[in-house]
């Protein structure tokens, strides 16, 4: 049995559009700095959102304070289809493992999950705020 999740792109736009934009490279470094050790599986709930970091990384938000950094096998997220959705296909619908897949509807390619790491969301948010404030501080000469 496969469980499939689809979430609107609105959450991505809201986080990316707030304040000064942060580059994909800086965001990935921030997520990796605040990610725990890789896990073999996580309890799969209906996620409340997701955020594309780059072509190989996605943050899956299960609850307001529970998010996971997924590393995918190769650059395979084809955003050219224009789909505002992301699907997560799990083998059993109960757990998410490094053998499950991420799919962008309209794309011919599915991406195998290679690694799942828990995120310290409070630290990530603080780091994002600091990165957004950095250009303001540089502009003011501080």
C-alpha positions in Angstrom: 0.0 0.0 0.0 1.4 3.4 -0.9 0.5 6.6 0.9 0.9 9.7 -1.3 1.2 13.3 0.0 0.6 16.4 -1.9 1.1 19.9 -0.5 0.6 23.3 -2.0 3.5 25.5 -2.9 2.1 28.3 -0.8 4.2 27.4 2.2 7.4 27.5 0.1 6.5 30.9 -1.3 5.6 32.3 2.1 9.0 31.2 3.6 11.0 32.3 0.6 9.2 35.6 0.1 9.6 36.9 3.7 12.4 39.4 4.1 15.7 39.1 2.3 16.0 36.0 0.2 18.5 33.4 1.3 20.5 31.5 -1.4 20.0 27.7 -1.8 23.6 27.2 -0.8 23.2 29.2 2.5 19.9 27.5 3.2 21.4 24.0 2.7 24.3 24.8 4.9 21.9 26.1 7.6 19.8 23.0 7.5 22.8 20.7 7.5 24.3 22.6 10.5 21.0 22.1 12.5 20.3 18.5 11.4 20.7 15.5 13.7 22.2 12.2 12.8 20.6 10.2 9.9 17.8 7.9 11.0 16.6 4.6 9.4 12.9 5.6 9.5 10.4 8.1 10.9 6.7 7.7 11.6 4.9 9.0 8.5 2.1 11.4 9.3 0.3 13.5 6.7 2.8 16.3 6.3 1.7 19.8 6.7 4.2 21.3 4.3 7.5 21.0 2.5 10.3 23.2 1.3 12.5 22.6 -1.7 16.1 23.5 -0.7 17.8 22.5 -4.0 17.5 19.7 -6.6 18.7 17.1 -4.0 17.2 18.3 -0.7 13.7 18.8 0.6 12.5 19.7 4.1 9.4 17.8 5.0 7.3 19.4 7.8 5.3 16.8 9.7 4.2 19.1 12.6 4.9 22.8 13.4 8.0 21.7 15.4 8.9 18.5 13.6 10.7 18.7 10.3 13.0 16.3 8.4 15.8 17.1 5.9 15.5 14.6 3.1 18.6 14.0 0.8 17.6 12.6 -2.5 19.5 10.3 -4.9 20.9 12.8 -7.5 19.5 16.0 -8.8 16.1 14.7 -9.9 13.5 17.3 -8.8 12.1 18.6 -12.1 10.4 21.8 -11.4 9.9 22.5 -15.1 6.5 20.9 -15.0 5.3 23.9 -13.0 3.5 21.6 -10.5 3.0 23.2 -7.1 2.8 19.8 -5.5 5.2 17.2 -4.1 4.3 13.6 -3.6 6.0 11.3 -1.1 5.4 7.6 -1.8 6.0 5.2 1.1 6.1 1.5 0.9 3.7 0.9 3.8 2.1 4.3 4.5 3.2 4.2 8.2 6.9 4.9 8.1 9.2 6.9 5.8 12.5 5.2 5.0 15.6 5.9 2.8 14.0 3.5 0.2 10.9 5.6 -0.3 10.4 8.1 -3.1 9.7 11.8 -3.7 7.9 12.7 -6.9 7.0 16.0 -8.6 3.7 15.4 -10.5 4.1 15.8 -14.2 7.7 14.7 -14.1 8.8 11.3 -15.4 11.4 10.9 -12.7 11.0 9.8 -9.1 13.7 10.5 -6.5 14.7 7.8 -4.0 15.3 9.2 -0.5 18.9 8.5 0.5 19.0 10.1 4.0 16.5 11.4 6.6 17.8 13.7 9.3 15.8 15.4 12.0 15.9 19.2 12.1 16.2 21.6 15.1 13.5 23.9 13.8 14.0 26.6 16.4 17.7 26.8 15.6 16.9 26.8 11.8 14.5 29.7 12.2 17.0 31.7 14.3 19.6 31.1 11.7 17.3 32.2 8.9 16.5 35.4 10.8 20.2 36.1 11.3 20.9 35.5 7.5 18.1 37.8 6.6 19.4 40.5 9.0 22.9 40.3 7.7 22.4 42.3 4.5 20.6 45.0 6.5 23.5 45.2 9.0 26.0 45.4 6.2 24.0 48.1 4.4 23.9 50.2 7.6 27.7 49.8 8.1 27.6 47.7 11.2 
